[in-house]
Amino acid sequence: MRLRNRIGGIALGALAGVLVGAAGGWGASAAQTEPSVVGYDPLASALESSALERAAGHLDTALAAADRALSVAPRDPAAWLVRAELLVDLGRHGEAIEALDELIAARGESARALTARARAKVGAGDRSGAEQDARGALALYPASGPARAELIELLRSSGRPEEARAQLTRLRLQAPDLAWAVASDARLRAAQGHVDAALAELEAALAGDDAIGSVRRATIEIALDAGRAGRAVNAADPWLVAPSSAPDVDALVLAARAARASGRELQALRASLAALDRDGASAAALDATVELLGESDRLVETLLRSRLERDDDNLARAWLGRRALDDGRVGEALELLGEQGATAELQLLRAEALRRGGRESEAIAVLEPLCAAGGPARAFYERALARFALGQLELAAADFERAASGELSGLAQFNRGAVLDRLGRYTEAVAAYEAAVAAQPDMAQAWMQLGNDYHFRLGDRARAAAAYRRFLAVAGEDAQVRAWLQEVE
């Protein structure tokens, strides 16, 4: 919104002589545009409302309140400045610069206006102009903390740490306990390689006042960048425990990163969802949540472990046991599954864990009641594997045959064929392999074993060739199988 539009086309030059004190001019109390009541100032009320909304992070609402202030007093410089600062906050840097240019031309320079324009110029990519404005603000008012803070950030981000440190020293002389200065000083130290000193300073500040958001944010960021996940999550803990205490969406996303880096996925998810709840359009919050959901198995495991801590749950125990076995954590699986499984699923998982842990006889003992009751097929399959490992080949072959039903049919028949080969019963082995490929036509290994039995043991070259061709069709080219095929063709 251009200043000239607000003042009805009056030339700015004509205002130069009436900036202060003249009725209707800049700095004057504008005539009321609506009736007022005693004790009520609509301009002050609108500006106060804007400040409160801005502090709460409701920038669009704050801007609307600033517009109300300007509708009451179209030429009030304070209202114009508030509106320009909000435009900067909203990322509308071009509009902010335009408004501030005209305000400064009409009203003259002030430290606050120059600082706001410096911020806008940073957002617009004019770092040189931003530095000039920040220094101009300090020339007008050397004690301006916001102007010096803006200059420090410009110097630090431009790779001029010594100049930034000099400005920071001056700022800390003005306000030794200023949270932003503490955080900025720590960032500079960390950038120069003094990470431990930086974190120690920040953690000391947090111990004195755990509500300092800028210090907490700097602590988490520096710790994460340095790979100190434990210190990062310790700093983030208040925001993780009470997400509503985090000052903004970015703080919640940062807390989620710290929790995730420390293996606390549930807290990370809670923080990222809280960030989305505050701002569903936040790209950072969406990214953090998607990354966590991409690790859904880990989240499910964490949830189920939490469930087991509160109450025994067979489904949770079975899921966690299966996950541990799939990851090769046999000892952990046995611990999770317990001595006596309350369900058939838990008994089967425990038997598998015992077998994979080299305790085949114990596995068979666990499976006996299930097999005596007639199944399920997986019980016979698991017992067959244990018996095979113990060298009980006849018993293993019989169990594989009983297991050959449903989804285990192909695998059970293939293993039965392998056992029968070991026993020298090649005709029966071929029948088992034929049954395996009938149940699972894409089982390449079964086609190869079938070809080998026909080729090397039964001397049936035609059937061997057919089996080898099917292997190559399923598995792709293989030099050894191709050589065998050439031998029998």
N, C-alpha and C positions, 0 to 999 in steps of 0.2 A: 504494500500500500504506500503510495508516494505521498510525501508531506504536502505538496501543493494541492493534491486532491482533498486533503483533510481541511485545508484552510481556505477553501472556496476560490482558489485561483489567485489569491493575493501574492504578489511577487515577494520572494524572500528578502530581496534588497530593501523593500519598503518596510520590512519588519525590523530592520536592524536598529532603528531608533526607538522601538517600543517593546524591546524584549523583556524589560523588567518594569513592572508597576503600572503600565498603561492598561486601561480596561480593554479586555479582549486580546491582549498581546501575549507572547510567550512568557510564561512564568506568572501570569496573572491568574486570579481565580476566575474562571470562565463563568459566564452567566448560566444559571440553571436552565436546562432545557425542559424540566418538568417540575411540578410543584414539590417542595420538600417539607418535611415536618421538622419541628424544633428538635435540635440535638442530632439530626441525621444528616450526614454528609455523603451523598451518593458517590462522589469521586473517591473519597477515602475508603468507603465501603467496598467499591469495586476493586480498588488497588489492594486492599487487605485480602479480599477473596482471591485475587489472582496470586498473591504471595502464598497463601495457604495451600491453594491447589498445586502450585509449583513445588512447594516443599513436599507435598504428598506424591509427587511424580505424575500428576494429572495435567500434562502440558497443554493438551488441546483445550481443556476446561479453563486452565489459567489464561490461555490466549483469549478465549471468549470473554473472560472477566476484564482483561486489559482493553479489549474492544469496547466493552460497556463503559469503562472509565473514559475512553476517548469520545464516546458518544455524548457523555456528560460535559467533558471539557476538551474539545477537539484540539486545543493548542497547548495542552499541559505537557511540559517537557518531561516530567517524571513518568507520566503515562506512556509517552512515546518511547522513553528509554526502557521501561519495563517490557513493552511490547517487542522492542527490538531484541532484548535479551532472550525473550521467549522464542523468537524466530531462530536465534542461534541454537538454543536448546533443541529445537525441532529439526535442525539441519537445513533450514531454509536460509542459507548463508547469503545468497545473492540479495534477497529481499531485505535481510538485516543490514547488510552493508549500505544498500541504497537509502534506507530510512535513516541510518546513523550519519551518513554523509550529509544529508540535508539537515538533520537536527544539529550537527556540529557547525554547519555553515550558518545556520540561523541563530543558534544559541551560544556558539563558541565551544571551545574544547573543555572537556572535564575528564578527570581521571577515569570515572566510571564509564563514560561514553567511549573513550579511547580503548579501554580494556575490553568492552563488549565488541568493539569493531575488530580488535586484535583477534579475539576468539573466532569471529565470523571469517576473518581473512585466513586463519589457519584452516578452517573447514573448506574454504574456497580454494586452497592451495597456494595462497599468496603469503608465504612464510616471511619473506623480506618485509612486506608491508605490515605484517602482524608484529614483527619485532620492532619496527619503527613506532607503531602505535603503543606497544607495551612500554617502550622506553619513554615515549612522549607522556604517557600517563604517570610514570614515575617522576618525570621532570616536574610535572604539575603538583604531584603529591607523593613525595618519596616514601611515605609510610603506607602506601596502598598495598595491602597484602595480596588482593586478587591480581593486580597488575604485575607484581613481582613474581607471583606464582606462575602467571602466564608466560612471563619471560624465562623463568627457570625451565619450564616444560619445553619451550621453543629451543633453548640452548641445549638441553639434554637430548632431545630427539634429533637435533642437528649434528650430534657428535662433538659437542663442545663441552665436555664434562667439567673442565676446570673453571670455565666461565660460569657454568651453572652452579658449581659448588660455591663460588664467590658470592653469587646472588643469594644462594640459599643460606649462607652464613649470615648475611645481612638480615634475611627474613627471620632467622631463628634468634637473632639478637633482639628483634622487635617482639617476638612471641616465642619464647623457648619451648613451650608446651604445645605449640600449634600442631595438630595432628597431621595436616597435609605436609607440613615442613618435615616432620619426623619421617613420614612415608617417603617423601621425595629424596631426603638425605640417604635413606636406606637403599633406595633404588640406585642412586649414584654409586654408593659403596659396592653394591652387588655387581654393577656393570664394570667396576674396576677390579673385580675378582675377590672382593672382601665379603664373601657371602655369609660366613659365620658371624662376622661382626655386625653385618646388616641385620641378620635375623635376631641376634641377641638384643640389639637396640629396639627392634620392633616388638619382640616378645616382652621386654621390660615395660614398654609403653602399654601393651595390652594388659599386663598384670596390674597396672595402675588404673586403667579404665577400659574394661572389656567392651565398651559400647562404641569405641572409635572405629567407625567403618572404614575410613581410608587406610588406617594402620593395619587393620585386619586384612583388607584386600591386598595390600602390598606384601604382607607376610605370606599369604597363601601363594601369590604369584611368584615371589622370589623363591620360596621353598619348592614349588613345583618345577620351576625352570632349572633348579639345581638338583632335581631328583630326590629331594628330601620329603617324601610323601608323608611320613609320620608327622613332621612338623607342620606340613601344610594342613593335614586333616585336624590336627590339634587346634590350629588357628581357626579353622572353618567350623569347629564343633558347635558353637552357639547357633550358627545359621542352619546347621544340619538338624540339631535338636528342635529348634523352633524356627522353621522357615519364614514365618511371618516377621521375624526380627531382622531379616536381611533387608538392607536399604533399597535394593532394586533387583531387577531381573538378572543383570550381569553378575551381581554378587551371588545369587543362587546358582547360576551356571558355574561360577568359579568354585563354589562349595561342592557342587556335584563332581567336578573334575577332581578335586582333592579326595573326596570319598572313593571315587572309582580307582584312583591311583593307589589307594590304601587297601583295596579289596573289599570295601564296604558298599557293595552294589545296591543294597536296599536303601541305604541312606542317600546314595547318589540318585537313585530313581525318584525317591521322595522329593529331593531338592529340584530335580529337573522338571518334575510334574508341577511343583509349586511355581516354578518360573513360567511354565506354560499357562498355569491358571491366572497368573498376573497379566501375561501378555501372550495370547495364543499365536500371534504373528511373529514372535521373536525367533529369528533364524538361529541364534545361538542356543536358545532353549530347545528348539526343535532338533537341532543337530545333536545336542547332548542326549536327548531322549532316544533318538533313533540309534545312536551308538550303543546305548545301554540295551535297548530291545534287540539289537543285533547279537547280543550275548545272552539271548533268552534262556539257554540251558543253564548258564551260571546263575541267572536270577532265580530260575525255578529251584535250583539246588539250594540257594541261600534261603528262599522262602520255606522250603520243606525242612531244612535243618532248623529253622526258627520254629516251625510247627512241632517238630519232634522235641524241642526243648520244653515245650509247654504241655504236650500230651502225646502218648504213644499213638502212632498212626501207621497201620500196616501198608497203606498205599504209599505214604511218604517213605517208609523204610525200604519198600521194594524198589521205588524209583531211584533212591539214592544208592542202594546196593547195586542196581544195574549200571548206574553211571560210574560207580567206582570200578566195577569189573571191566567195563568198556575202556576205562582209562588205565587199566592194568594195576589198579590199587587193590590187590587181593586182600591184604591184611586189613585194610580199612573196610572193605566190603564185609568181611567176616565179623568185624566188630559191630558194624551197623545191623547185620542180619540176625545176630544173637545166636544162642545155642539151640533154641527150639523155635522153629518158625511157626507162627500162628496160622498161616495159610499155606496152601499148596505152592503158591508162587514164591513165598519166602523160603520154603523147603527146597524148591528147585534151585533158587539162586544160591542158597547156602551150599548145596551139593556141588554146583558149578565152581563156587569159590574154593571149596575144599579140594576138588580135583585139580584146579589150576594151581593150587598151592602145593601140589604133590602129595596130598593126603587122600588117595583114591579109595582106600578101604573105608575111611570115615564117610566119604561121599556116598559109597554104595549103601552103607548102613542108614544114612539119611533117606535114601531113595527107596529102600525096601518096602516101607508101608505104602507108598504111593503106587509102586509097581504091583504089589499084592492086591491092591484095590482095582487094578486094571488100567491104570494110566494116570495122567495123560501121556500122549506119545512122547512128549519131551522128557518124561521121567525115564522111559526106556532108552531114549537116545543118550541121555546123560550117563546112565548106568553103563551103556555100551562103551562109551568113551573111556570111562574109568576102568572097565574090565579089559579093554584093549591095552591101556597103559600098563596094566598088571600082567599082561601076557595071556589072559584068559580068552583066547581067540574064539573058541567054539561058542562060549557064552556071549561074547561080544557080537558075533554074527547073528545069533538068535535074537538078541535085544535090538540090533539094528533093523532086523526084519519086522519086529513088532512095532518099532517106531515109525515105519514107513507108511505114514498116513498124513493126510492134510498137507500143510505147507512144508513139513519136514520130509515128505516122501522122497523127493529127488536126492537130497543130501544123505538121508539114511541109506538109500539103496546104493549110492556111490560108495559110502564107507563100508557097507556090507560087501560090495564087490572087492574092495581093497583087502578086507580081512580074508575073504575066500581065496583071493590070489595068494595071500600069505600061507594059507592052508593047502595050496596046490589044487584047489577045486575050481579049475578054470572054466568049465562049462557053466557051473553055477554062477561064477563071477561074471561071465559074459551076460547071463540072464539078468543079473543085478544091474549091470551097467546099462543094458537095454531098458530096464525099468526106470533107471535114473534119467535117461535122456527123454523117455516118453513123458515123464512128469515135468522135466525141466529141459526143454530142447536147446536152450542156450548154454548148457553146462559144458564148456569146452573141455575141461579136464576129463569128464566122463567119456566124451567122444575119443579123446586120445587114448585113454586106458582101454576102451573097447577095441580101437584099432590095434593096439599093441598085443592084446590077448589073441585076437584073430590072426595077427601077423606072426608073432613069435611063439605062441603056445599052441594054437589050434591049426595053424597053417592054412587058414582060409583067406587067400589073397584078395579075392573080390570084395568080401565083407570088410577086410582091413582097409582097402582102398576107399571104400564108401565112407567108412568112419573117419579116416584121415581128411577126406575132402570136406566133410561136415565140420571137423575141427577148424580147418583153415577158413571156412566160410564164417564161422562164429568168432574165432579169435584173431583172425588176420594172419598175415604171412609169418611163418616160423621155419627157419632153415632146417632144423632137425626133423620136424614132421614132414616137410617137403622132401627131404632125402628118403625118409621111410616110404612115403607115397611112391616115389620113383622106383623103389625096390620092388614094390608089389604090383605096379602097373604093367 
